[in-house]
């Protein structure tokens, strides 16, 4: 597969991203690729934008390249997943497990990509619904994780967890993280969760600072349905986060239901890269 039409996405109003994005744009155009700028991209850069094509996204580009951090990458990956388009990220200096290409190697890595030396990985996503009295209040997809967290009082909250209708137990703590294998190296890792290979069909259930040492992270079958029922929010609204973005506050009479999404994110991995090399580099393994 050869990519001829490419969308570039960068964090809005970030001068560092603007410089790198312009350099990538010129690099791709010298190699006879059609380049379109995405909705997150700095408006100080002059070139064709996706909305200028007059066609649907999947008929305009064949690949998305994200310049920036994991936040921008998550936003773009979710959008392109709905169109079954692949995406790859260029890391601008942060930890960044999702942004596969380091900025200092981007020219060589992009040339490998353009030469067809890559694989497309299908990363599972999560579908989350927030319900109250059986009514769906909101629903979203996540590539990394869905998080229930405590409110502004700083006090622990209490919730019941069920998997496929079976009770896992009641937890008192700061909240809980439900993560994909891709998200296992994000917030779930900081909460003591395991590192999963990103293509493993599984879901991580990681309590945040539980008020008992006996409650540990669980790894579930990817086809599990998880229900988290709020019991006590300690007098302050809690929060639901989808890939780090606040979905909405919760008041204590809702149920958060999470299952595997019907769509996947298609991430591009250059053949010279591998997941274990990334772990060594980003986690400082010897």
TAUR-V770986 format. One record per residue. N is the residue number from 1. PSI is psi in whole degrees, 0 to 359 (999 if undefined). Layout:
# TAUR-V770986
N_PSI, N_PSI
This chain:
# TAUR-V770986
1_133, 2_128, 3_121, 4_337, 5_124, 6_138, 7_134, 8_133, 9_126, 10_158, 11_131, 12_134, 13_28, 14_112, 15_326, 16_319, 17_322, 18_316, 19_312, 20_318, 21_319, 22_321, 23_318, 24_319, 25_312, 26_321, 27_316, 28_319, 29_328, 30_338, 31_24, 32_35, 33_141, 34_131, 35_132, 36_142, 37_135, 38_177, 39_336, 40_359, 41_143, 42_128, 43_359, 44_354, 45_126, 46_118, 47_178, 48_136, 49_161, 50_322, 51_344, 52_343, 53_333, 54_9, 55_162, 56_158, 57_314, 58_346, 59_354, 60_316, 61_159, 62_348, 63_145, 64_134, 65_125, 66_130, 67_118, 68_216, 69_186, 70_331, 71_312, 72_321, 73_317, 74_316, 75_312, 76_319, 77_320, 78_318, 79_316, 80_334, 81_324, 82_339, 83_5, 84_36, 85_141, 86_160, 87_147, 88_151, 89_149, 90_121, 91_129, 92_25, 93_346, 94_185, 95_300, 96_83, 97_333, 98_330, 99_103, 100_330, 101_121, 102_142, 103_326, 104_344, 105_14, 106_327, 107_312, 108_317, 109_321, 110_323, 111_324, 112_317, 113_312, 114_335, 115_358, 116_14, 117_71, 118_168, 119_151, 120_121, 121_137, 122_110, 123_126, 124_151, 125_167, 126_148, 127_121, 128_136, 129_138, 130_122, 131_148, 132_120, 133_39, 134_352, 135_134, 136_117, 137_324, 138_157, 139_141, 140_164, 141_152, 142_141, 143_323, 144_296, 145_162, 146_130, 147_132, 148_127, 149_160, 150_169, 151_198, 152_348, 153_338, 154_357, 155_155, 156_154, 157_169, 158_138, 159_153, 160_142, 161_134, 162_142, 163_120, 164_39, 165_353, 166_136, 167_127, 168_322, 169_174, 170_135, 171_137, 172_125, 173_204, 174_350, 175_201, 176_149, 177_130, 178_114, 179_149, 180_171, 181_323, 182_319, 183_357, 184_340, 185_12, 186_233, 187_322, 188_324, 189_318, 190_333, 191_9, 192_11, 193_166, 194_158, 195_121, 196_147, 197_136, 198_345, 199_5, 200_133, 201_87, 202_165, 203_136, 204_134, 205_107, 206_110, 207_146, 208_113, 209_58, 210_149, 211_31, 212_138, 213_344, 214_344, 215_113, 216_162, 217_147, 218_149, 219_123, 220_158, 221_142, 222_339, 223_12, 224_149, 225_126, 226_133, 227_129, 228_114, 229_124, 230_135, 231_313, 232_120, 233_15, 234_35, 235_9, 236_141, 237_138, 238_187, 239_146, 240_129, 241_136, 242_114, 243_40, 244_354, 245_135, 246_115, 247_305, 248_159, 249_156, 250_146, 251_345, 252_357, 253_32, 254_164, 255_129, 256_118, 257_130, 258_135, 259_174, 260_135, 261_160, 262_349, 263_161, 264_156, 265_134, 266_104, 267_142, 268_131, 269_123, 270_143, 271_333, 272_355, 273_155, 274_161, 275_325, 276_326, 277_321, 278_319, 279_317, 280_314, 281_313, 282_335, 283_0, 284_31, 285_150, 286_999
